Amino acid sequence: MSDVAREAGVGESTASRVLRRQGSSSPETREKVLGAAARLGYVPNRLAGTLASTGSNLIGIIVPSLANIVFPDLLRGAGAVLGAAGFRSVIGVTDYEPDSEEHLVESLLSWRPAGLMVAGLEHTARTRLLLAAAGIRIVEMLDTDGEGIDTVVGFSNREAGRVSARHLIARGYRRIAYIGHDLGRDRRAAKRREGFLAALAEAGLSLAAEDVVRTHSSVGAGREALDRLLARHPAVDAVYFSNDDMAIGGYFHCLARGIAVPTRLALFGFNGLDVARHAPQPLSTLLTPRVAIGATSARLLLADDPPGVTTLDFELIEGATS
């Protein structure tokens, strides 16, 4: 509050009244105070300073979804470490909406948590400002392709895409298609696609076909997308899916239509979900260290280490669908 008042050129009591919407202030004063708060990334303290003396045991964790097992796995790894250290997690779900993430970050910071963990590196400009100005340890998870704010734990999604393409190329596939979900909101999936296309180009290839749904990833969306794609491009001999949910949907489509996998059509996913690895034909995919990323992120959040990037690599699962 002192910093905001100084930046706005007003007294602390005036700044407090404006930010708490109490009393009356001139439009000019209100504009000065709100502008200063925005520039400084100020968030009101809902606990009214009580945590300053006792210390907070709250850790905010923001993820895009709980429908995909990837994020519950992440939370499981983080929760085990945080719980053992006496901390409690407060979970926020963005539904892959940047504005929702911004509101959640502001809301969680208002409770003055001891630290904050968020998925991914892409945020709105204001979210980055809030995180950078929070004065607590910030950990960004699941991606290393970009500039972090503080501490980053994950892997290169672009490299994951490249490894997937190289695997299919090495198996002799040349008419390779891509099926994915909303790439505008899921930037990590978009980066994998970028890496996949780059590896194809290195081999003198390009996508033979593509179908990207404008919804969240799901088994049903993957099945329907493969049906559409093969109707338009029946000569495709391999399909790279944005994740295992979509790929399992494609596998179900092949079972229903009698399409031989992989002799007629190869399928490749991403994440290494249990359901994919234990299918009658285990899915060819990349196994990601989700629980380990959650646990490592929590340990680094509680440690007094300098900011940096920690990489936990994925594993190629050859499976039986490629």
Protein Blocks (a to p, Z undefined) as FASTA:
>chain_A
ZZmmmmnopafklmmmmmnopajddfklmmmmmmmmmmnopacdfkgommmmnopabdcd
ddfbfkbmklmmmmmmmmmmmmmnopacddddeklpaklmmmmmmmmmmnopabdcdedj
bdcfklmmmmmmnopacddehiabbcdfkbccdddfklmmmmmmmmmmmnopabdcdddd
dfklmmmlmmmmmmmmmmmmmnopacfbdcddfbdcdfklmmmmmmmmmmmmmmbcbdcd
fblklmmmmmmmmmmnopacfkloccddehjpaklmmgmbacddddddfklmmmmmmmmm
mpccdcddddddddddfbjmZZ
